[in-house]
Amino acid sequence: MTAKNAICLWYEDTALSWQIPAAANFKQRLLTLTALLLLASSFPILACEQEVVFSEHLKVDSASNYFLVDIQRAHGDNLVGTISRSFGGALVSGQTVSIQLTAQNELADAICAMEFAVGQTYLLKARVTGGAFQISRFNSHNIPADHERFQTYVQDIESAQNLANKRE
């Protein structure tokens, strides 16, 4: 079986493959492909169906990694936002930042990638590199201000920040 005469679909850990006869004309190939696509579309999509369970409280490693950011523009994997609150670190409130969504060397673990809305404020855990934010597309704790855990997580970060300030 050659690659151009075969169609292979993966469902969970099972490969489903069909061979198209080499003598098949265009209409036969199109009909076969259409039937296979209809069959494949009847399977549930499993790529990101894991429900994210948000912990009651946020485990804060360092408050300076967290920011409240108002998203101003979105273009593909690049966002521009204004920091409305910084919990420490070099960047301050009012500063405009470029935000790069990363997924390099990350496993999605069946968690759907974050979608960001322009005009919305988000709690972001970011790595700051050269004045730009790098955030994981799959970090489920990058949440919008209207999320039910938003206020609790902000309070958890404030507590961690106060504790760090007392140690200094």
C-alpha positions as CSV (number, residue, x, y, z in Angstrom):
1,M,0.0,0.0,0.0
2,T,1.4,3.3,-1.0
3,A,0.8,6.5,0.9
4,K,-1.1,8.2,-1.9
5,N,-3.5,5.2,-2.2
6,A,-4.3,5.0,1.5
7,I,-6.2,7.0,4.1
8,C,-5.4,6.5,7.7
9,L,-7.3,7.9,10.7
10,W,-6.3,7.7,14.3
11,Y,-9.0,7.3,17.0
12,E,-7.6,7.1,20.6
13,D,-4.8,4.6,20.2
14,T,-6.2,2.8,17.2
15,A,-5.3,3.4,13.6
16,L,-8.0,3.0,11.1
17,S,-6.8,2.7,7.5
18,W,-8.4,2.1,4.1
19,Q,-6.8,1.4,0.8
20,I,-8.2,3.2,-2.2
21,P,-7.9,1.0,-5.4
22,A,-5.2,2.4,-7.7
23,A,-7.7,2.3,-10.6
24,A,-10.2,4.4,-8.7
25,N,-11.3,7.5,-10.7
26,F,-11.7,10.9,-9.2
27,K,-15.3,10.5,-8.3
28,Q,-14.6,7.2,-6.5
29,R,-11.8,8.7,-4.5
30,L,-13.9,11.8,-3.6
31,L,-16.8,9.5,-2.5
32,T,-14.4,7.4,-0.4
33,L,-12.8,10.4,1.2
34,T,-16.2,12.0,1.9
35,A,-17.5,8.8,3.5
36,L,-14.4,8.5,5.7
37,L,-14.6,12.1,6.8
38,L,-18.3,11.6,7.8
39,L,-17.3,8.5,9.7
40,A,-14.5,10.3,11.4
41,S,-16.7,13.2,12.4
42,S,-19.0,10.9,14.2
43,F,-16.3,10.0,16.7
44,P,-16.1,12.3,19.8
45,I,-13.2,14.7,19.7
46,L,-10.8,13.7,22.5
47,A,-8.0,16.2,22.1
48,C,-9.0,18.6,24.8
49,E,-12.0,17.2,26.7
50,Q,-10.4,17.1,30.2
51,E,-12.3,19.3,32.6
52,V,-10.0,21.7,34.4
53,V,-10.6,21.5,38.2
54,F,-9.6,24.8,39.8
55,S,-8.2,24.5,43.3
56,E,-9.9,26.4,46.0
57,H,-6.7,28.4,46.5
58,L,-3.8,29.2,44.2
59,K,-0.4,27.8,45.2
60,V,1.9,30.8,44.7
61,D,5.6,30.1,44.1
62,S,6.5,33.8,43.7
63,A,4.1,36.7,43.7
64,S,6.3,38.6,41.3
65,N,5.4,36.1,38.5
66,Y,1.7,37.3,38.6
67,F,0.1,40.3,36.9
68,L,-3.3,41.6,36.2
69,V,-3.4,42.6,32.5
70,D,-6.0,44.3,30.4
71,I,-5.8,42.8,26.9
72,Q,-5.7,45.6,24.3
73,R,-4.9,43.7,21.0
74,A,-4.7,40.1,19.9
75,H,-3.0,38.8,16.7
76,G,-2.4,35.1,16.6
77,D,-0.1,34.0,19.4
78,N,0.9,37.6,20.2
79,L,-1.1,39.8,22.5
80,V,-0.6,43.4,23.7
81,G,-1.9,44.4,27.1
82,T,-1.6,47.0,29.8
83,I,-0.6,45.9,33.3
84,S,-3.3,47.0,35.7
85,R,-1.6,45.5,38.7
86,S,1.9,44.1,39.3
87,F,2.6,42.0,42.4
88,G,6.3,42.8,42.3
89,G,9.1,42.5,39.9
90,A,10.5,45.0,37.4
91,L,7.3,45.7,35.5
92,V,4.8,48.2,36.9
93,S,1.1,49.2,36.6
94,G,0.3,51.2,33.5
95,Q,3.1,49.6,31.4
96,T,2.2,48.2,28.0
97,V,3.6,44.7,27.4
98,S,3.8,42.3,24.5
99,I,2.5,38.9,25.5
100,Q,3.7,35.8,23.7
101,L,1.7,32.6,24.0
102,T,4.1,29.6,24.2
103,A,3.5,25.9,23.8
104,Q,7.0,24.9,23.2
105,N,7.9,21.6,24.9
106,E,4.6,21.6,26.7
107,L,2.1,18.9,26.8
108,A,-1.5,20.0,26.7
109,D,-2.5,17.1,28.9
110,A,-5.9,17.3,27.1
111,I,-6.5,20.8,28.4
112,C,-7.9,23.1,25.9
113,A,-5.7,26.0,25.0
114,M,-6.6,29.4,26.5
115,E,-8.4,31.9,24.3
116,F,-8.0,35.6,25.2
117,A,-10.6,38.3,24.6
118,V,-9.7,41.9,23.8
119,G,-11.0,44.3,26.5
120,Q,-10.9,41.6,29.2
121,T,-8.7,41.7,32.3
122,Y,-6.8,38.5,33.1
123,L,-4.7,37.2,36.0
124,L,-1.5,36.0,34.2
125,K,1.4,33.9,35.5
126,A,4.2,35.1,33.2
127,R,7.9,34.7,32.6
128,V,9.3,38.1,31.7
129,T,11.9,38.1,29.0
130,G,13.3,41.4,27.7
131,G,10.2,43.3,28.8
132,A,7.8,40.9,27.1
133,F,5.6,38.3,28.8
134,Q,5.8,34.6,27.9
135,I,2.8,32.7,29.2
136,S,1.7,29.1,28.7
137,R,-1.3,28.7,26.4
138,F,-2.2,25.7,28.6
139,N,-1.8,27.2,32.1
140,S,-5.4,26.9,33.4
141,H,-4.6,29.5,36.1
142,N,-4.4,32.3,33.6
143,I,-8.0,33.3,34.2
144,P,-10.3,36.2,33.3
145,A,-11.6,38.7,35.8
146,D,-15.1,37.2,35.6
147,H,-13.9,33.7,36.6
148,E,-15.3,32.5,39.9
149,R,-11.8,32.0,41.4
150,F,-10.4,35.3,40.3
151,Q,-10.8,37.3,43.6
152,T,-9.6,34.3,45.7
153,Y,-6.5,33.8,43.6
154,V,-5.7,37.6,43.7
155,Q,-6.0,37.4,47.5
156,D,-3.7,34.3,47.6
157,I,-1.1,36.3,45.6
158,E,-1.5,39.3,47.9
159,S,-0.9,37.0,50.9
160,A,2.2,35.5,49.4
161,Q,3.5,39.0,48.5
162,N,2.9,40.2,52.1
163,L,4.6,37.1,53.5
164,A,7.6,37.7,51.2
165,N,7.8,41.4,52.2
166,K,7.8,40.4,55.9
167,R,10.8,38.0,55.4
168,E,12.9,40.8,53.8
